Amino acid sequence: MRRVLDAVVCVAALLLVAVIIWWGADYAWRGRVQTMAGLESISMLWAYLAMPVGGVFCVLGIVACLFDPRRNELETAQ
C-alpha cells in the first residue's frame, strides 16, 4: 500500500511541475521581446527560463526520490 501511495504522490507532484514547466515556458516565450534593465542587449527570455529549467530539475528529483532504494533503509534497520 505504501508504494501505491508513493506513486500517487509522485504523479500528483509531476502534474504540478508539468503545469509550472508549461506556464513558465509560455511566460518566457512571451517575454522574449523585453530586455533587462541596464543590460539592454540581453533578452528577458533568459531570466524567465528559470521556471521551466527548474521544473525539469524538479522532475528529475521527484523520479529519483521514487526509485531511490536507499530511502527504504530506515524501515528495515534493526
C-alpha positions in Angstrom: 0.0 0.0 0.0 2.9 2.3 0.7 4.3 2.0 -2.8 0.9 2.8 -4.3 0.7 6.0 -2.1 4.2 6.9 -3.1 3.3 6.5 -6.8 0.1 8.6 -6.4 2.1 11.4 -4.6 4.7 11.2 -7.4 2.1 11.5 -10.1 0.5 14.5 -8.4 3.8 16.2 -7.9 4.7 15.6 -11.6 1.4 17.1 -12.7 2.1 20.2 -10.7 5.6 20.5 -12.0 4.3 19.9 -15.6 2.0 22.9 -15.2 4.9 25.0 -13.9 7.0 24.0 -16.8 4.2 24.7 -19.3 3.3 28.1 -18.0 6.9 29.0 -17.3 7.9 28.2 -20.9 4.9 30.2 -22.2 5.8 33.2 -20.0 9.4 33.1 -21.1 8.5 32.9 -24.7 6.1 35.9 -24.4 8.7 37.9 -22.5 11.4 37.4 -25.2 10.8 40.9 -26.6 11.7 42.6 -23.3 15.2 43.5 -22.3 16.9 43.6 -18.9 17.3 47.0 -17.3 20.9 48.0 -17.6 21.6 45.1 -19.9 19.7 46.1 -23.0 21.4 43.6 -25.2 20.1 40.6 -23.1 16.6 39.4 -23.6 14.4 38.7 -20.5 13.8 35.2 -22.0 17.0 34.0 -20.3 15.8 35.2 -16.9 12.3 33.8 -17.3 13.7 30.4 -18.4 14.5 29.8 -14.7 11.0 28.4 -14.1 10.9 25.7 -16.8 14.5 24.7 -16.3 14.0 24.5 -12.5 10.9 22.4 -13.3 12.9 19.9 -15.3 15.3 19.5 -12.4 12.3 19.0 -10.1 11.1 16.2 -12.4 14.5 14.5 -12.1 14.4 14.9 -8.3 10.8 13.5 -8.0 11.5 10.5 -10.1 14.8 9.8 -8.4 13.2 10.0 -5.0 10.6 7.5 -6.1 13.1 5.0 -7.4 15.8 5.5 -4.8 16.4 2.2 -3.0 18.3 3.9 -0.1 15.1 5.6 1.2 13.9 2.2 2.5 17.0 1.6 4.7 15.4 3.3 7.7 12.3 1.0 7.5 14.4 -2.2 7.6 17.1 -1.0 10.1 17.4 -3.0 13.3 
